Amino acid sequence: MSTPAGGATVREPLTSVQLFFTEKAAANAFFTVTAPGGIRVDNGWSYGEPKPLDKPVREYFLVNGQFEPREYTTGFPATVAVAHLPAKGEYSVSYLSVASDGDPVRGTLTFRYAGPVTAAPKGWSPPSTQPDPALLATAEQHGSSGQASAVPTVAAETPIPPSAAAAAPIESTDESGPGAVAWIGLAVVAVAVAAAGFAVWRRRSASTGRPVGRGRTASATSGRRGAGTRPGTRTPGTKGAGSRTAAAKTGGGRAVGGRTDADRAAATTGNGTQTSDTRPPADPGASPDPDLASATPRSRLSNTGLALFVGALVLALLGGFGLARISGNEGPAANTARQPAGGPPASGPAVSATDGHQHPAGTGPHTHRGDSGTGETLATGTTVSAAGFTLQPLERTQPAGVRADYRFRIVGTDRQPATRFAVVHDKPLHLIVVGRDLTGYQHLHPTMAPDGTWSVPLTLARPGGYRVYADFSVTSANGTPLPLVLGVDHTVPGAHTPAVQPPAQTQAAAGPYAVSMTGTPTVGVTAPIHFQVTSAATPAQLERYLGAYGHLVVVREGDLGYVHVHPEQELVDGTVKFWLTVPSAGRYRAFFDFQVAGTVHTGEFTIDVP
């Protein structure tokens, strides 16, 4: 919970904001308060006196394969000082901390101020500080591959499911879990049976008085390392009772209120080997037979048959293993923790760590699986494949200044083109093109043929290298969207002179319009960024374009990482508001698309993050 509450309207001046957590915030926690004009007005923070939460919070933990509830009734506040209130309108509060178990704790809330404007203290200037590098390093180290929630955090008045305490164990794919042990045991049994059968065959063949040649033998090994929820692991949760609260944690791909341990999965399979050494029969009159076991009356099983038998056992074993994997036990895009029958309700499927900017308008500030990881997990589009999908271009080059169809496919794990895409911002796929020198930006919308081939006319005026991003959401088997951003290089041959980026600025021209940008991008923190469009000093009449009043693409200089951004659905105090989480210090290029009178314009900005 918080004071003021998230979404509340405050009519009297305030000097601080309190955020209540289920444990004390870290000593180096980072907080910001941003005024409507994009200026920070926070002035340090301190610990407050604990107090009872408005609504106790229940979080479910997985202990020895069973869900066990734990209630939190006390809130530990962090009191963030507010220097002054320079304007009426929406104020944003962002926080970043690390819990005692190492989990990143990050999130945002907003409140509206409708009281009188207050003056800044004498000599005070807006802060431009960034989080402590040690705090960022700790958050990155622990939260690089979180999973979406399987068991939610709920308001304590919600009755505990009677079967929660006796829920069936969740299927595990951890190397120390029962699933891996069971498969290893089966593998040992299969190999032992095959070895025993081979030994018996050799003895029975030897009893006939005939020498036994070394026939063909086959062996195969399979090893598996899985990942899942270990006994004692705290499973993540979701925000309880639909209320906005800071008394919980935000992790990748889940709502406020959860904790998670990293889940990883990998599998290895060894290749079977064959050797052949057929000796001549002892009886000179006997015809040569490479498989001498077949000449032994008491042995019905030949060397070839034995090899086939052992091979069949191994194939059956591997087939069962594969079915276990397909059933959803592992994979970074799968919800690994399964819901026991009658247990707490599932919060939904996991989402991709490679989530980009194309969210339905009004999604609001949130984080994703991987948002709390390394910088690269916050900047996507640097890889051609993610979550089992690959961007496969049919052309990788085109002449300068020539209009040509750019064609590509999104290929799934079955090596077939994907054809089921969710419509986001009125389109099933957004294609972004940016030069490696951060010029030549284009936001295109290709069309898909029935065979899964996408195409769009593309003209690139200057020679050089370009990055092409496919921003889309595929529809998973259960009907939910999986957002992804994949990137691939594209080349225009010819002499290339890289453009020099203009210095960081807060004003840009876009056709006949002036665009101003306000806000303080902050490493690792979800911060508000506002854009205002004017014409002759008069606010422009913005129109909805692709379902929102504006779209923002942010690309990092160097690796061309595509940064996570999403817009608010409605205008906020006459501005287009976005939530931006920059992954690292450095230079970025921001491209803001907006529409007036049916025409789309783009304002371009350079952002330097210290």
DOLOMI-737315 format. One record per residue (C-alpha): residue in one letter; x, y, z. Coordinates in pm, whole numbers, plus 50000, padded with zeros to 5 digits. Example, Ala and Ser with C-alpha at 12.3 -4.5 7.8 and 13.67 -1.06 7.14 Angstrom:
2
A512304955050780;S513674989450714;
This chain:
610
M500005000050000;S501025036249977;T500165070750107;P498715085849899;A497145054949751;G497795046449391;G495295064149167;A494155087649445;T493525125049403;V495285147349657;R493875182049718;E496165194249995;P499945199749970;L502045170150080;T505695168050175;S506305130850138;V505095098449986;Q505135065850181;L505485031650020;F504795001350239;F506584968350177;T506354934450347;E509944939250467;K512264969050504;A513594983250179;A517284978550113;A519555005750252;N520565015449897;A517035014049754;F516215040149492;F513055061449470;T511895089049238;V508895112249233;T508225128748899;A505985159148854;P503635164548555;G506305183948366;G508685154448382;I510865170348653;R511895149848953;V510815164349287;D512035136949522;N514425148349793;G515845116949953;W514125089950158;S514155074550504;Y512625045350692;G509275050650862;E507515033551151;P505895000051064;K502114999051067;P499384973450991;L498584969050624;D495124979650509;K494674944750370;P496944916750489;V498734899250206;R498884861650165;E501674846549956;Y501884809749868;F505204791649890;L506074757849750;V507514736350029;N508254699649967;G505894698949672;Q502984715149858;F501614750449860;E501784766550202;P500304801250269;R502104828550459;E500384860450568;Y501914894750598;T500074919550818;T502744945950879;G503924972050630;F507434986350648;P507405021250496;A509965040050295;T509215077250328;V510225096550015;A510515134050072;V508815156649815;A510635189749771;H507705208749620;L504635205049399;P505315225749087;A502075218048900;K498695202048920;G498335168848746;E499635133548761;Y502695125248972;S504605092948923;V506475073649192;S509045047149093;Y511035024049318;L513854998649292;S515104977249577;V516294941849648;A514584918749895;S516344898450161;D516254867949934;G517884887449649;D514734892749443;P514514926349262;V511684948249389;R510644974049131;G507464991549025;T505585024148988;L502405041049103;T500715073749022;F498495098549203;R496865130949091;Y497495163749265;A494745190149251;G495895213849524;P497815246549518;V501265248449361;T504135250649612;A507535267049563;A510845248849557;P513165252949858;K515785279949819;G518835266949637;W517195233649555;S517615218149211;P515915187549064;P517935155649122;S519415136148832;T520885107649033;Q520945071648914;P520615039849124;D523615026849316;P525645004149082;A525784978249362;L521974978049375;L521744973248998;A524374945749006;T522534927049282;A519224929649100;E520794917748775;Q522634888948938;H519534873949095;G516734883148859;S518064875648512;S515584848148427;G512494850048643;Q509354830748562;A505784841748554;S503634833548849;A501934800348898;V500524808149242;P499314843049327;T499604865349625;V496074873749734;A494304895149988;A494224876750319;E490434876850344;T490354853750044;P489674818850184;I492604794950168;P491834767249919;P491224735950129;S493404715349902;A496314739749905;A498004723550201;A497614688950054;A498084697549692;A499734672249467;P503424678649412;I504214700549116;E506014682448838;S509654692248852;T512334693048590;D515134702948825;E518224681548816;S517694674349184;G513954669149149;P511984636749124;G511484640048747;A515174638848667;V515824611748925;A513064590148781;W514414592648429;I517964585848539;G516694555448729;L514834542548423;A517924547548212;V520024527448458;V517424499448466;A517224498048087;V520984496148050;A521214469948326;V518544448148161;A520274450647827;A523654442147981;A522214412148166;G520534399347852;F523774402847659;A525724383847928;V523174355147931;W523304353047551;R527094350547555;R527014322147810;R524374302547621;S526234307247295;A529514296247454;S527894264047587;T527404251447232;G531144247847184;R531234273646910;P533384304346945;V531414336146967;G532464364946746;R532114401046849;G528934410946677;R527614446046628;T526744463446950;A524904495847004;S524774518847297;A523124552147355;T523224575147646;S520944603247742;G521404628748011;R519064655648127;R519254686648327;G515914702048398;A514614731048592;G511584735648801;T510394745849141;R512574730949408;P511254722149753;G511354753349961;T511384776149660;R509114806349691;T506854808649391;P505974842749251;G502604858749295;T500284884949155;K498704916149288;G495884908149527;A492264918949505;G492934940149201;S494304968349415;R497424987649335;T499954981749611;A503594987849678;A503554962249958;A504954936449725;K507444930349452;T507384932949079;G509264906648879;G509674898848514;G506394891148346;R504284892148660;A502174916748851;V503184932249183;G503504908649473;G505704879549372;R508984862849441;T510764838449223;D513934818249184;A515514814948841;D514384785348638;R516644770448374;A516244740148155;A518564721247924;A518744686447781;T521574666447627;T521444634547429;G524474613147343;N524854596247007;G524804558546988;T527944541746850;Q528344510146652;T531364487346615;S531714456946391;D534274429046405;T533064396446250;R535354366946292;P535414336746056;P533614305546175;A535684278146343;D534274251546112;P535984254945774;G533014238945609;A530554263345747;S529524292145533;P530724326245649;D528114343045861;P528754377745999;D526154371646267;L527344339246430;A524774340146708;S522144330546455;A523924296746407;T523614287946777;P520574265646832;R519954277547188;S520154314347102;R517144328646923;L518474364146950;S521144375146701;N523674402546751;T521614423546514;G518454415646705;L520124424047033;A521234457446896;L517724464446772;F516294454047109;V518614477047305;G518014504647053;A514254500747093;L514594503547471;V516634535247438;L514254549947181;A511294542747406;L513104559147694;L513964589847490;G510454591047347;G508964592247694;F511474618647788;G510464639247486;L506784635947568;A507524648247919;R509204678747771;I506394685447526;S503854683347806;G505164716447933;N507694707248198;E510434729048063;G511294756847823;P511854793547887;A508524803147734;A506514777547927;N504854780348262;T506924754248441;A505074753648771;R501844735148713;Q498714741948901;P497654713349129;A494004703849110;G492024724849351;G495044746149441;P495424783649417;P494444798049081;A497104802748819;S497934838148721;G498534831248356;P501274820348123;A504804833048125;V505774860047882;S508954863847690;A512004880747824;T512394896147486;D509304917447514;G509464950347321;H507414982147306;Q504254970747132;H501794966947420;P498084973847402;A497555010047498;G496795014547866;T498734983947977;G500275006148244;P503655004148412;H504844968748464;T507824946048426;H508454914148235;R510274881948284;G513874892348229;D513324929348297;S515314925948615;G518144908248441;T521194920848261;G521044950448028;E520644927947730;T517374913747865;L515914948747877;A517154957247529;T515774932047281;G516074927246906;T519784919646928;T519154883046835;V517474866846538;S515864839846755;A514024839447086;A511574816447265;G511794791046983;F510984815746703;T513384828346435;L513214857946197;Q514114843545857;P514644870245586;L514344860345220;E516534889645116;R519474904145303;T520464932045067;Q519004957044821;P520294986144608;A520255021544744;G517245042544649;V515355013544490;R511915003444610;A511934966044671;D509764941244856;Y511304930445185;R510154894845252;F510604873045559;R509064845545769;I508744839146141;V509734802746179;G508744782346485;T510384752946656;D508754729446405;R510704747646129;Q507424758445976;P506354794845927;A504154807646207;T500764820146092;R498934827046420;F499644862346539;A497834883746794;V496714918346683;V498504944746892;H498054981746814;D495694972546530;K498344951846347;P499584915946376;L503204926546317;H505194958846325;L508404961046124;I510944986946242;V513974996146029;V516865016746167;G520335023346024;R523305012346226;D524145049246266;L520615054046411;T519255071846103;G516725061445839;Y514015051246086;Q510875035545936;H507825020046103;L506154996445853;H503284971845852;P503834942045622;T501144918245503;M501254880645540;A500514855245268;P498684822845356;D502004804045361;G503364826545638;T505554848545416;W505464885345509;S506244913045261;V506364950845257;P507774976545010;L511014990945146;T513185019245016;L516565026645172;A518135058545041;R521675055345176;P524225027245153;G525195010845478;G524034985745736;Y520524985045879;R518774966246156;V515324952146087;Y513134944446389;A510004922946379;D507804932946675;F504894908946718;S502964885746945;V502424849746843;T499404831246971;S500384802247194;A498614768847205;N496344780247489;G495334811447297;T497384837047489;P499794861247316;L503564857547351;P505234891247269;L508594889847094;V511064912846921;L513524896846678;G516204915246482;V518304908346173;D520834928045969;H520124941745621;T522714957145387;V522644983645116;P525924981144919;G527975012044845;A530235037545007;H528885045545352;T529605076145563;P528085072445910;A525935101346023;V526885120646336;Q524135120146595;P522965153846725;P523525160947094;A520885152847350;Q517985177047334;T514425180447460;Q512985197147148;A512575183346796;A510815193346476;A508465169046304;G507125184745988;P505185215946085;Y505045205546449;A507315211146747;V507695181946987;S509025185447339;M510175156447558;T510285157347937;G511345131048189;T514475116048337;P515365081548197;T516885061348479;V518885029248457;G516904999348582;V513925020348692;T510605023448512;A510415061048460;P507735082948295;I508555101147971;H506165127347829;F505825141547478;Q503885172947389;V503105183247030;T502425219546941;S501885240446629;A502565277746653;A502695273747034;T499205258147031;P498675221847136;A498095200246831;Q494945179646799;L496435145046822;E494545115646674;R494725079346769;Y497205060946555;L497195023146575;G495095024346889;A497125049947085;Y497975086847080;G501605079247012;H504195052046971;L507785052647088;V510755032146970;V514035035847161;V517255020547025;R520575018747207;E523705030447029;G526255003346958;D524434970046977;L521144985446852;G519244970747145;Y515504976847117;V514284990347450;H511104981847637;V508595010647615;H504805011847642;P502255040347631;E499355051247843;Q496025047647666;E494825083147723;L496555116647713;V497955126648052;D497755163848120;G497765170347747;T500865148847684;V501535114247548;K502995094647839;F505245064247813;W506945042248069;L510585036947978;T513065013148141;V516585018648008;P518934989248064;S522265007248095;A524065040148078;G524845052147728;R523365070047430;Y519935061947288;R517895074046995;A514135078247051;F511605078846765;F508165092546860;D505335086046609;F502095106346628;Q499235114646395;V497535148046318;A494885152946046;G495435117845915;T499195121645864;V501825104046073;H504895123846182;T508005113446373;G509965133446628;E513525121146683;F515525126447002;T518955117747135;I518965106547497;D522135104547706;V521815083548020;P524725089548263;
